[in-house]
Amino acid sequence: MIKVSVMYPNTPGARFDHAYYRDKHLPLVKARMGDTCKGYTIDKGLAGGAPGTPPTYVAMCHIFSESPEDFQKGFGPHADEILGDIKNYTDLTPILQMSEVTAEKGAK
């Protein structure tokens, strides 16, 4: 299992529409990727590591897929549409990272 993290740096004066990201953009990503997207999470930054500090990222999402090849198979054909939608919710440039999920533990 892999996770593609898309992170938006908390930049003073930048625009980020959390409702659009949650209600329109990520559902678009899921719809276009189909079964190659096993699920996703969305984070809204609240605070930094030290008390009273701002979050490092204003928002991020994590998209789960079986493999890098599966992710590319689902995302690639729709990349122009998905990336073209970014302007509708932010003027920030996202930072991406693909990671291998080596452990997952849920609450009991």
MODELLER restraints for C-alpha pairs under 7 A, 6 or more apart:
rsr = mdl.restraints
at = mdl.atoms
rsr.add(forms.Gaussian(group=physical.xy_distance, feature=features.Distance(at['CA:1:A'], at['CA:64:A']), mean=6.99, stdev=0.5))
rsr.add(forms.Gaussian(group=physical.xy_distance, feature=features.Distance(at['CA:1:A'], at['CA:65:A']), mean=5.90, stdev=0.5))
rsr.add(forms.Gaussian(group=physical.xy_distance, feature=features.Distance(at['CA:1:A'], at['CA:66:A']), mean=4.44, stdev=0.5))
rsr.add(forms.Gaussian(group=physical.xy_distance, feature=features.Distance(at['CA:1:A'], at['CA:67:A']), mean=5.83, stdev=0.5))
rsr.add(forms.Gaussian(group=physical.xy_distance, feature=features.Distance(at['CA:1:A'], at['CA:100:A']), mean=6.21, stdev=0.5))
rsr.add(forms.Gaussian(group=physical.xy_distance, feature=features.Distance(at['CA:1:A'], at['CA:101:A']), mean=5.60, stdev=0.5))
rsr.add(forms.Gaussian(group=physical.xy_distance, feature=features.Distance(at['CA:2:A'], at['CA:64:A']), mean=5.75, stdev=0.5))
rsr.add(forms.Gaussian(group=physical.xy_distance, feature=features.Distance(at['CA:2:A'], at['CA:65:A']), mean=5.42, stdev=0.5))
rsr.add(forms.Gaussian(group=physical.xy_distance, feature=features.Distance(at['CA:2:A'], at['CA:66:A']), mean=5.93, stdev=0.5))
rsr.add(forms.Gaussian(group=physical.xy_distance, feature=features.Distance(at['CA:2:A'], at['CA:67:A']), mean=5.63, stdev=0.5))
rsr.add(forms.Gaussian(group=physical.xy_distance, feature=features.Distance(at['CA:2:A'], at['CA:68:A']), mean=6.83, stdev=0.5))
rsr.add(forms.Gaussian(group=physical.xy_distance, feature=features.Distance(at['CA:2:A'], at['CA:98:A']), mean=6.89, stdev=0.5))
rsr.add(forms.Gaussian(group=physical.xy_distance, feature=features.Distance(at['CA:2:A'], at['CA:99:A']), mean=5.56, stdev=0.5))
rsr.add(forms.Gaussian(group=physical.xy_distance, feature=features.Distance(at['CA:2:A'], at['CA:100:A']), mean=4.47, stdev=0.5))
rsr.add(forms.Gaussian(group=physical.xy_distance, feature=features.Distance(at['CA:2:A'], at['CA:101:A']), mean=5.33, stdev=0.5))
rsr.add(forms.Gaussian(group=physical.xy_distance, feature=features.Distance(at['CA:3:A'], at['CA:62:A']), mean=6.02, stdev=0.5))
rsr.add(forms.Gaussian(group=physical.xy_distance, feature=features.Distance(at['CA:3:A'], at['CA:63:A']), mean=5.45, stdev=0.5))
rsr.add(forms.Gaussian(group=physical.xy_distance, feature=features.Distance(at['CA:3:A'], at['CA:64:A']), mean=4.57, stdev=0.5))
rsr.add(forms.Gaussian(group=physical.xy_distance, feature=features.Distance(at['CA:3:A'], at['CA:65:A']), mean=6.44, stdev=0.5))
rsr.add(forms.Gaussian(group=physical.xy_distance, feature=features.Distance(at['CA:3:A'], at['CA:98:A']), mean=5.73, stdev=0.5))
rsr.add(forms.Gaussian(group=physical.xy_distance, feature=features.Distance(at['CA:3:A'], at['CA:99:A']), mean=5.23, stdev=0.5))
rsr.add(forms.Gaussian(group=physical.xy_distance, feature=features.Distance(at['CA:3:A'], at['CA:100:A']), mean=6.32, stdev=0.5))
rsr.add(forms.Gaussian(group=physical.xy_distance, feature=features.Distance(at['CA:3:A'], at['CA:101:A']), mean=6.46, stdev=0.5))
rsr.add(forms.Gaussian(group=physical.xy_distance, feature=features.Distance(at['CA:4:A'], at['CA:62:A']), mean=5.44, stdev=0.5))
rsr.add(forms.Gaussian(group=physical.xy_distance, feature=features.Distance(at['CA:4:A'], at['CA:63:A']), mean=5.06, stdev=0.5))
rsr.add(forms.Gaussian(group=physical.xy_distance, feature=features.Distance(at['CA:4:A'], at['CA:64:A']), mean=6.47, stdev=0.5))
rsr.add(forms.Gaussian(group=physical.xy_distance, feature=features.Distance(at['CA:4:A'], at['CA:96:A']), mean=6.96, stdev=0.5))
rsr.add(forms.Gaussian(group=physical.xy_distance, feature=features.Distance(at['CA:4:A'], at['CA:97:A']), mean=5.69, stdev=0.5))
rsr.add(forms.Gaussian(group=physical.xy_distance, feature=features.Distance(at['CA:4:A'], at['CA:98:A']), mean=4.37, stdev=0.5))
rsr.add(forms.Gaussian(group=physical.xy_distance, feature=features.Distance(at['CA:4:A'], at['CA:99:A']), mean=6.34, stdev=0.5))
rsr.add(forms.Gaussian(group=physical.xy_distance, feature=features.Distance(at['CA:5:A'], at['CA:60:A']), mean=6.90, stdev=0.5))
rsr.add(forms.Gaussian(group=physical.xy_distance, feature=features.Distance(at['CA:5:A'], at['CA:61:A']), mean=5.71, stdev=0.5))
rsr.add(forms.Gaussian(group=physical.xy_distance, feature=features.Distance(at['CA:5:A'], at['CA:62:A']), mean=4.42, stdev=0.5))
rsr.add(forms.Gaussian(group=physical.xy_distance, feature=features.Distance(at['CA:5:A'], at['CA:63:A']), mean=6.51, stdev=0.5))
rsr.add(forms.Gaussian(group=physical.xy_distance, feature=features.Distance(at['CA:5:A'], at['CA:96:A']), mean=5.60, stdev=0.5))
rsr.add(forms.Gaussian(group=physical.xy_distance, feature=features.Distance(at['CA:5:A'], at['CA:97:A']), mean=5.19, stdev=0.5))
rsr.add(forms.Gaussian(group=physical.xy_distance, feature=features.Distance(at['CA:5:A'], at['CA:98:A']), mean=6.28, stdev=0.5))
rsr.add(forms.Gaussian(group=physical.xy_distance, feature=features.Distance(at['CA:6:A'], at['CA:60:A']), mean=5.36, stdev=0.5))
rsr.add(forms.Gaussian(group=physical.xy_distance, feature=features.Distance(at['CA:6:A'], at['CA:61:A']), mean=5.31, stdev=0.5))
rsr.add(forms.Gaussian(group=physical.xy_distance, feature=features.Distance(at['CA:6:A'], at['CA:62:A']), mean=6.42, stdev=0.5))
rsr.add(forms.Gaussian(group=physical.xy_distance, feature=features.Distance(at['CA:6:A'], at['CA:94:A']), mean=6.09, stdev=0.5))
rsr.add(forms.Gaussian(group=physical.xy_distance, feature=features.Distance(at['CA:6:A'], at['CA:95:A']), mean=5.67, stdev=0.5))
rsr.add(forms.Gaussian(group=physical.xy_distance, feature=features.Distance(at['CA:6:A'], at['CA:96:A']), mean=4.65, stdev=0.5))
rsr.add(forms.Gaussian(group=physical.xy_distance, feature=features.Distance(at['CA:6:A'], at['CA:97:A']), mean=6.73, stdev=0.5))
rsr.add(forms.Gaussian(group=physical.xy_distance, feature=features.Distance(at['CA:7:A'], at['CA:57:A']), mean=6.37, stdev=0.5))
rsr.add(forms.Gaussian(group=physical.xy_distance, feature=features.Distance(at['CA:7:A'], at['CA:59:A']), mean=6.19, stdev=0.5))
rsr.add(forms.Gaussian(group=physical.xy_distance, feature=features.Distance(at['CA:7:A'], at['CA:60:A']), mean=4.28, stdev=0.5))
rsr.add(forms.Gaussian(group=physical.xy_distance, feature=features.Distance(at['CA:7:A'], at['CA:61:A']), mean=6.70, stdev=0.5))
rsr.add(forms.Gaussian(group=physical.xy_distance, feature=features.Distance(at['CA:7:A'], at['CA:94:A']), mean=5.41, stdev=0.5))
rsr.add(forms.Gaussian(group=physical.xy_distance, feature=features.Distance(at['CA:7:A'], at['CA:95:A']), mean=5.03, stdev=0.5))
rsr.add(forms.Gaussian(group=physical.xy_distance, feature=features.Distance(at['CA:7:A'], at['CA:96:A']), mean=6.35, stdev=0.5))
rsr.add(forms.Gaussian(group=physical.xy_distance, feature=features.Distance(at['CA:8:A'], at['CA:57:A']), mean=5.31, stdev=0.5))
rsr.add(forms.Gaussian(group=physical.xy_distance, feature=features.Distance(at['CA:8:A'], at['CA:58:A']), mean=5.83, stdev=0.5))
rsr.add(forms.Gaussian(group=physical.xy_distance, feature=features.Distance(at['CA:8:A'], at['CA:59:A']), mean=5.43, stdev=0.5))
rsr.add(forms.Gaussian(group=physical.xy_distance, feature=features.Distance(at['CA:8:A'], at['CA:60:A']), mean=5.96, stdev=0.5))
rsr.add(forms.Gaussian(group=physical.xy_distance, feature=features.Distance(at['CA:8:A'], at['CA:92:A']), mean=6.48, stdev=0.5))
rsr.add(forms.Gaussian(group=physical.xy_distance, feature=features.Distance(at['CA:8:A'], at['CA:93:A']), mean=6.73, stdev=0.5))
rsr.add(forms.Gaussian(group=physical.xy_distance, feature=features.Distance(at['CA:8:A'], at['CA:94:A']), mean=4.84, stdev=0.5))
rsr.add(forms.Gaussian(group=physical.xy_distance, feature=features.Distance(at['CA:8:A'], at['CA:95:A']), mean=6.35, stdev=0.5))
rsr.add(forms.Gaussian(group=physical.xy_distance, feature=features.Distance(at['CA:9:A'], at['CA:56:A']), mean=6.07, stdev=0.5))
rsr.add(forms.Gaussian(group=physical.xy_distance, feature=features.Distance(at['CA:9:A'], at['CA:57:A']), mean=4.29, stdev=0.5))
rsr.add(forms.Gaussian(group=physical.xy_distance, feature=features.Distance(at['CA:9:A'], at['CA:58:A']), mean=5.93, stdev=0.5))
rsr.add(forms.Gaussian(group=physical.xy_distance, feature=features.Distance(at['CA:10:A'], at['CA:55:A']), mean=6.60, stdev=0.5))
rsr.add(forms.Gaussian(group=physical.xy_distance, feature=features.Distance(at['CA:10:A'], at['CA:56:A']), mean=5.56, stdev=0.5))
rsr.add(forms.Gaussian(group=physical.xy_distance, feature=features.Distance(at['CA:10:A'], at['CA:57:A']), mean=4.60, stdev=0.5))
rsr.add(forms.Gaussian(group=physical.xy_distance, feature=features.Distance(at['CA:10:A'], at['CA:58:A']), mean=4.60, stdev=0.5))
rsr.add(forms.Gaussian(group=physical.xy_distance, feature=features.Distance(at['CA:14:A'], at['CA:91:A']), mean=6.31, stdev=0.5))
rsr.add(forms.Gaussian(group=physical.xy_distance, feature=features.Distance(at['CA:14:A'], at['CA:92:A']), mean=6.53, stdev=0.5))
rsr.add(forms.Gaussian(group=physical.xy_distance, feature=features.Distance(at['CA:15:A'], at['CA:90:A']), mean=5.06, stdev=0.5))
rsr.add(forms.Gaussian(group=physical.xy_distance, feature=features.Distance(at['CA:15:A'], at['CA:91:A']), mean=5.71, stdev=0.5))
rsr.add(forms.Gaussian(group=physical.xy_distance, feature=features.Distance(at['CA:16:A'], at['CA:89:A']), mean=5.48, stdev=0.5))
rsr.add(forms.Gaussian(group=physical.xy_distance, feature=features.Distance(at['CA:16:A'], at['CA:90:A']), mean=4.43, stdev=0.5))
rsr.add(forms.Gaussian(group=physical.xy_distance, feature=features.Distance(at['CA:17:A'], at['CA:89:A']), mean=4.81, stdev=0.5))
rsr.add(forms.Gaussian(group=physical.xy_distance, feature=features.Distance(at['CA:17:A'], at['CA:90:A']), mean=6.45, stdev=0.5))
rsr.add(forms.Gaussian(group=physical.xy_distance, feature=features.Distance(at['CA:20:A'], at['CA:89:A']), mean=6.05, stdev=0.5))
rsr.add(forms.Gaussian(group=physical.xy_distance, feature=features.Distance(at['CA:21:A'], at['CA:89:A']), mean=6.33, stdev=0.5))
rsr.add(forms.Gaussian(group=physical.xy_distance, feature=features.Distance(at['CA:29:A'], at['CA:82:A']), mean=6.49, stdev=0.5))
rsr.add(forms.Gaussian(group=physical.xy_distance, feature=features.Distance(at['CA:30:A'], at['CA:37:A']), mean=6.11, stdev=0.5))
rsr.add(forms.Gaussian(group=physical.xy_distance, feature=features.Distance(at['CA:32:A'], at['CA:78:A']), mean=6.57, stdev=0.5))
rsr.add(forms.Gaussian(group=physical.xy_distance, feature=features.Distance(at['CA:33:A'], at['CA:74:A']), mean=4.25, stdev=0.5))
rsr.add(forms.Gaussian(group=physical.xy_distance, feature=features.Distance(at['CA:33:A'], at['CA:75:A']), mean=5.62, stdev=0.5))
rsr.add(forms.Gaussian(group=physical.xy_distance, feature=features.Distance(at['CA:34:A'], at['CA:74:A']), mean=6.90, stdev=0.5))
rsr.add(forms.Gaussian(group=physical.xy_distance, feature=features.Distance(at['CA:36:A'], at['CA:65:A']), mean=5.79, stdev=0.5))
rsr.add(forms.Gaussian(group=physical.xy_distance, feature=features.Distance(at['CA:36:A'], at['CA:70:A']), mean=5.71, stdev=0.5))
rsr.add(forms.Gaussian(group=physical.xy_distance, feature=features.Distance(at['CA:36:A'], at['CA:71:A']), mean=6.02, stdev=0.5))
rsr.add(forms.Gaussian(group=physical.xy_distance, feature=features.Distance(at['CA:36:A'], at['CA:74:A']), mean=5.45, stdev=0.5))
rsr.add(forms.Gaussian(group=physical.xy_distance, feature=features.Distance(at['CA:37:A'], at['CA:63:A']), mean=6.66, stdev=0.5))
rsr.add(forms.Gaussian(group=physical.xy_distance, feature=features.Distance(at['CA:37:A'], at['CA:64:A']), mean=5.81, stdev=0.5))
rsr.add(forms.Gaussian(group=physical.xy_distance, feature=features.Distance(at['CA:37:A'], at['CA:65:A']), mean=5.15, stdev=0.5))
rsr.add(forms.Gaussian(group=physical.xy_distance, feature=features.Distance(at['CA:38:A'], at['CA:64:A']), mean=5.28, stdev=0.5))
rsr.add(forms.Gaussian(group=physical.xy_distance, feature=features.Distance(at['CA:38:A'], at['CA:65:A']), mean=5.32, stdev=0.5))
rsr.add(forms.Gaussian(group=physical.xy_distance, feature=features.Distance(at['CA:39:A'], at['CA:63:A']), mean=6.09, stdev=0.5))
rsr.add(forms.Gaussian(group=physical.xy_distance, feature=features.Distance(at['CA:39:A'], at['CA:64:A']), mean=5.44, stdev=0.5))
rsr.add(forms.Gaussian(group=physical.xy_distance, feature=features.Distance(at['CA:40:A'], at['CA:61:A']), mean=6.85, stdev=0.5))
rsr.add(forms.Gaussian(group=physical.xy_distance, feature=features.Distance(at['CA:40:A'], at['CA:62:A']), mean=5.35, stdev=0.5))
rsr.add(forms.Gaussian(group=physical.xy_distance, feature=features.Distance(at['CA:40:A'], at['CA:63:A']), mean=4.40, stdev=0.5))
rsr.add(forms.Gaussian(group=physical.xy_distance, feature=features.Distance(at['CA:40:A'], at['CA:64:A']), mean=5.93, stdev=0.5))
rsr.add(forms.Gaussian(group=physical.xy_distance, feature=features.Distance(at['CA:41:A'], at['CA:61:A']), mean=5.48, stdev=0.5))
rsr.add(forms.Gaussian(group=physical.xy_distance, feature=features.Distance(at['CA:41:A'], at['CA:62:A']), mean=5.28, stdev=0.5))
rsr.add(forms.Gaussian(group=physical.xy_distance, feature=features.Distance(at['CA:41:A'], at['CA:63:A']), mean=6.82, stdev=0.5))
rsr.add(forms.Gaussian(group=physical.xy_distance, feature=features.Distance(at['CA:42:A'], at['CA:60:A']), mean=5.88, stdev=0.5))
rsr.add(forms.Gaussian(group=physical.xy_distance, feature=features.Distance(at['CA:42:A'], at['CA:61:A']), mean=4.34, stdev=0.5))
rsr.add(forms.Gaussian(group=physical.xy_distance, feature=features.Distance(at['CA:42:A'], at['CA:62:A']), mean=6.62, stdev=0.5))
rsr.add(forms.Gaussian(group=physical.xy_distance, feature=features.Distance(at['CA:43:A'], at['CA:59:A']), mean=5.46, stdev=0.5))
rsr.add(forms.Gaussian(group=physical.xy_distance, feature=features.Distance(at['CA:43:A'], at['CA:60:A']), mean=5.16, stdev=0.5))
rsr.add(forms.Gaussian(group=physical.xy_distance, feature=features.Distance(at['CA:43:A'], at['CA:61:A']), mean=6.02, stdev=0.5))
rsr.add(forms.Gaussian(group=physical.xy_distance, feature=features.Distance(at['CA:44:A'], at['CA:58:A']), mean=6.04, stdev=0.5))
rsr.add(forms.Gaussian(group=physical.xy_distance, feature=features.Distance(at['CA:44:A'], at['CA:59:A']), mean=4.53, stdev=0.5))
rsr.add(forms.Gaussian(group=physical.xy_distance, feature=features.Distance(at['CA:44:A'], at['CA:60:A']), mean=6.75, stdev=0.5))
rsr.add(forms.Gaussian(group=physical.xy_distance, feature=features.Distance(at['CA:45:A'], at['CA:55:A']), mean=5.32, stdev=0.5))
rsr.add(forms.Gaussian(group=physical.xy_distance, feature=features.Distance(at['CA:45:A'], at['CA:57:A']), mean=5.73, stdev=0.5))
rsr.add(forms.Gaussian(group=physical.xy_distance, feature=features.Distance(at['CA:45:A'], at['CA:58:A']), mean=4.71, stdev=0.5))
rsr.add(forms.Gaussian(group=physical.xy_distance, feature=features.Distance(at['CA:45:A'], at['CA:59:A']), mean=5.43, stdev=0.5))
rsr.add(forms.Gaussian(group=physical.xy_distance, feature=features.Distance(at['CA:46:A'], at['CA:55:A']), mean=5.65, stdev=0.5))
rsr.add(forms.Gaussian(group=physical.xy_distance, feature=features.Distance(at['CA:47:A'], at['CA:53:A']), mean=5.84, stdev=0.5))
rsr.add(forms.Gaussian(group=physical.xy_distance, feature=features.Distance(at['CA:47:A'], at['CA:54:A']), mean=4.70, stdev=0.5))
rsr.add(forms.Gaussian(group=physical.xy_distance, feature=features.Distance(at['CA:47:A'], at['CA:55:A']), mean=4.09, stdev=0.5))
rsr.add(forms.Gaussian(group=physical.xy_distance, feature=features.Distance(at['CA:48:A'], at['CA:54:A']), mean=4.95, stdev=0.5))
rsr.add(forms.Gaussian(group=physical.xy_distance, feature=features.Distance(at['CA:48:A'], at['CA:55:A']), mean=4.09, stdev=0.5))
rsr.add(forms.Gaussian(group=physical.xy_distance, feature=features.Distance(at['CA:48:A'], at['CA:56:A']), mean=6.02, stdev=0.5))
rsr.add(forms.Gaussian(group=physical.xy_distance, feature=features.Distance(at['CA:65:A'], at['CA:71:A']), mean=5.64, stdev=0.5))
